[in-house]
Amino acid sequence: MLAPHPDFQKEADYSASCHLIKVGMFEVMMTLFAIVIVGYAAGRLGYMGGEFDKKLSSLVINITCPALILSSAMTGELPDRGLILPLLGISLLTYVILSGVGLLLPRYLTKKKEDEGVVGFALMFGNVGFMGYPVVASIFGHQAVFYAAVLNVINTFAVFTIGTILIVGDLGDGKRFQKKVLYSTPMLSAYLAMLIVALGIDNIPGIISQPLTMIGNITVPAALLIIGSSMSQLSIKTMLGNRTVYVTTLFRLILIPLGFYYLCRALGFDTYVVNINTVVIAMPVATYGTILCLKHNRDTTLITEVTLITTLLSMITIPLLTMLFTL
């Protein structure tokens, strides 16, 4: 029996790979959305909401999220050191530019001054820690999760500094930023994770890494449950969104990722690095936006709406965007 021509075999293998990628991404998106629905039901039934959501939000930010950040740097696999600096470089460039976008563009996307900070947060921050890791793994393989974690170091720093400023806004006493944010548990864990990556430490004992991983794994379902619970407080009409929500979604899921893809390619960054960064940027709005609004007693309506709409539409936009560099 004749063996298939190498080109035909390669094409068949690639087609099968693309099919698995699409199926994997769809399963990831549906799984995460199912947890949001459970949170919605829990909120409607009275199991969640109010003070419970605020306490759970504080638990996520101060305990489970730091554990997730640390455990992401304790994979036990040494990465390609040649990609670490480009990853940090492209991530730094990304969030320097996104900071300008988040601070300047919202004034043109919403007529309500009080909504500008939330829109800015939505434009800047994607759901990297919650959805980014599993999606990156489904596209590039499990080993790429480490690189996504390196990218997430800068993202984490930005979320709890610039992101907090955008959500909190003017506190009424003229202070827009509190230095203690730089020493919060998420930031301390980000510093430590960066140190682990920089030193290439890969022999962290299981007695340390395994409990951190287990605690960190609470972050994803807890945060998604909080989003679902927040949704349960909204009317159906509100959840359908408005012009501001959909314009913000267009920038969050399509225009910003495409812009960074072509910019970073033009600047000569490694293709593999650019692809991972593009997928990370293309995530729906970060769930930390809802959590930060709850923590600082800000209205969660707009951030919940845009988080919901971007999460739903990302099931379509991420696979389409991935075709840009997988076809």
Order of alpha helices (4+ residues) and beta strands (2+ residues): alpha-alpha-alpha-alpha-alpha-alpha-alpha-alpha-alpha-alpha-alpha-alpha-alpha-alpha-alpha-alpha-alpha-alpha
